[in-house]
Amino acid sequence: MLTWWRRRFWKRDEAALAELHGLQPATLITGATRGIGYEFARMVVRSGGSVVLIARSESDLQRVRDRLLAEAKDATDHTTPSITTIAIDLTGVDAASSIRDQLGTLNLYIDTLINNAGVGLSGHFADQPPAQIDHLVELNISALTRLTQTFLPDMLVRGHGGIINVASLGGLTPGPFQAAYYASKAYVISLTQALSYENRGQGVRFTVIAPGPVETQFHAQMDAERAFYRRFLPAMTARAVARSTMFWYKLGRTVVVPGVFNTILAICLRILPAPLTSPVVAFLLNPRDDEK
Ligand SMILES: NC(=O)c1ccc[n+]([C@@H]2O[C@H](COP(=O)([O-])OP(=O)(O)OC[C@H]3O[C@@H](n4cnc5c(N)ncnc54)[C@H](OP(=O)(O)O)[C@@H]3O)[C@@H](O)[C@H]2O)c1
């Protein structure tokens, strides 16, 4: 307990804190133009926070910015939110440093990082084009890791901030027919839990969310709409996922599984061995291309 207080209050770098005078804290959200990322952005803006929205499509970012500004205008307090957009492909090796450099010219510092952007890949691993697997690993693993490494040190110096990483229920089990995707999300869960312990008591929160299916364009994009899981597993709305995440993040929970049904599934996946879960997961994830 004493160690926690010492780390929390006595190891702050006063020079670094002084540099923050006049700067505004902001939440950086990757993949913010649709789905879960958009709902995170909406929640932060509605609570009066500043946001930095990241995605590849410049036009989608502008559309989302206009929509959030219009919503804020209709709200009762009439304050204009600070919404910064950066159009960038996060799979670029320099993407994280480029984002940090661009933020340096604005009066912002990142107090909360939401690593949400991610992509899935469905089908037999051996048949998947290597470039698509590279792209998945770059986005789901490398980009998330680089962004975390870029913004975490300053949060630790300030003794304040937080990182929310978006994983998946799939990160709790091997996923035949979505093998690389499930493995990438296992990495995200493991990394977040490890960082949470490594940096405990230093004022920075770490939360990883593991949602089950969510009603977004994600499944259609990886051509998985015909898989049985789309029919048998209930999908949550992106808004409900974002709400649940923010609720538990504020309470300091490290691993969040939104929804009661998903929580029961998560417990089963945690306690049952892979030889038992793999056939069931394979049945649910098989894209059934042969029936097209
Ligand atoms: N939907 C589900 O059922 C589900 C379940 C569990 C976990 N998740 C996870 O939740 C996260 C969000 O999923 P979602 O369903 O909301 O996805 P989505 O609707 O497909 O949205 C993906 C977002 O990421 C952006 N993006 C994609 N590739 C990018 C890149 N290379 N660089 C920068 N931005 C990129 C997209 O914008 P641009 O295309 O313009 O770049 C878009 O804003 C993902 O990590 C996913 O794995 C989803």
The ligand as a MOL file (V3000), in Angstrom:
LIG
                    3D

  0  0  0     0  0            999 V3000
M  V30 BEGIN CTAB
M  V30 COUNTS 48 52 0 0 0
M  V30 BEGIN ATOM
M  V30 1 N -17.3100 -6.3890 -34.6490 0
M  V30 2 C -17.0970 -7.4270 -33.8560 0
M  V30 3 O -17.8780 -8.3980 -33.8210 0
M  V30 4 C -15.9000 -7.4380 -32.9360 0
M  V30 5 C -15.8590 -8.3970 -31.9100 0
M  V30 6 C -14.7700 -8.4470 -31.0630 0
M  V30 7 C -13.7430 -7.5420 -31.2300 0
M  V30 8 N -13.7940 -6.6210 -32.2300 0 CHG=1
M  V30 9 C -12.6730 -5.6890 -32.3790 0
M  V30 10 O -13.1640 -4.3690 -32.2370 0
M  V30 11 C -12.3410 -3.4710 -32.9710 0
M  V30 12 C -13.2180 -2.5770 -33.8320 0
M  V30 13 O -14.0120 -3.4140 -34.6210 0
M  V30 14 P -15.2840 -2.8590 -35.4380 0
M  V30 15 O -16.1890 -4.0030 -35.5690 0
M  V30 16 O -15.7660 -1.5960 -34.8530 0 CHG=-1
M  V30 17 O -14.5650 -2.6080 -36.8640 0
M  V30 18 P -15.0540 -1.7950 -38.1600 0
M  V30 19 O -16.4880 -1.4210 -38.0530 0
M  V30 20 O -14.5870 -2.6050 -39.3130 0
M  V30 21 O -14.1700 -0.4280 -38.0590 0
M  V30 22 C -12.7900 -0.4920 -38.2030 0
M  V30 23 C -12.2060 0.8920 -38.0270 0
M  V30 24 O -10.7740 0.7920 -38.1140 0
M  V30 25 C -10.2770 1.6420 -39.1450 0
M  V30 26 N -9.1070 0.9980 -39.7550 0
M  V30 27 C -9.0680 -0.1940 -40.4110 0
M  V30 28 N -7.8540 -0.4380 -40.8550 0
M  V30 29 C -7.0730 0.6150 -40.4930 0
M  V30 30 C -5.6940 0.9420 -40.6770 0
M  V30 31 N -4.8590 0.1230 -41.3520 0
M  V30 32 N -5.2250 2.1090 -40.1810 0
M  V30 33 C -6.0740 2.9440 -39.5080 0
M  V30 34 N -7.3690 2.6780 -39.2820 0
M  V30 35 C -7.8700 1.5240 -39.7740 0
M  V30 36 C -11.4660 1.8040 -40.0960 0
M  V30 37 O -11.4010 2.9920 -40.8830 0
M  V30 38 P -10.6550 3.0240 -42.3380 0
M  V30 39 O -11.1190 1.8150 -43.0870 0
M  V30 40 O -11.0320 4.3270 -42.9590 0
M  V30 41 O -9.1920 2.9660 -42.0340 0
M  V30 42 C -12.6230 1.8710 -39.1180 0
M  V30 43 O -12.7110 3.1620 -38.5670 0
M  V30 44 C -11.3660 -4.3470 -33.7670 0
M  V30 45 O -10.1290 -4.3830 -33.0930 0
M  V30 46 C -12.0100 -5.7220 -33.7400 0
M  V30 47 O -11.0600 -6.7490 -33.8210 0
M  V30 48 C -14.8540 -6.5390 -33.0870 0
M  V30 END ATOM
M  V30 BEGIN BOND
M  V30 1 1 1 2
M  V30 2 2 2 3
M  V30 3 1 2 4
M  V30 4 1 4 5
M  V30 5 2 4 48
M  V30 6 2 5 6
M  V30 7 1 6 7
M  V30 8 2 7 8
M  V30 9 1 8 9
M  V30 10 1 8 48
M  V30 11 1 9 10
M  V30 12 1 9 46
M  V30 13 1 10 11
M  V30 14 1 11 12
M  V30 15 1 11 44
M  V30 16 1 12 13
M  V30 17 1 13 14
M  V30 18 2 14 15
M  V30 19 1 14 16
M  V30 20 1 14 17
M  V30 21 1 17 18
M  V30 22 2 18 19
M  V30 23 1 18 20
M  V30 24 1 18 21
M  V30 25 1 21 22
M  V30 26 1 22 23
M  V30 27 1 23 24
M  V30 28 1 23 42
M  V30 29 1 24 25
M  V30 30 1 25 26
M  V30 31 1 25 36
M  V30 32 1 26 27
M  V30 33 1 26 35
M  V30 34 2 27 28
M  V30 35 1 28 29
M  V30 36 1 29 30
M  V30 37 2 29 35
M  V30 38 1 30 31
M  V30 39 2 30 32
M  V30 40 1 32 33
M  V30 41 2 33 34
M  V30 42 1 34 35
M  V30 43 1 36 37
M  V30 44 1 36 42
M  V30 45 1 37 38
M  V30 46 2 38 39
M  V30 47 1 38 40
M  V30 48 1 38 41
M  V30 49 1 42 43
M  V30 50 1 44 45
M  V30 51 1 44 46
M  V30 52 1 46 47
M  V30 END BOND
M  V30 END CTAB
M  END
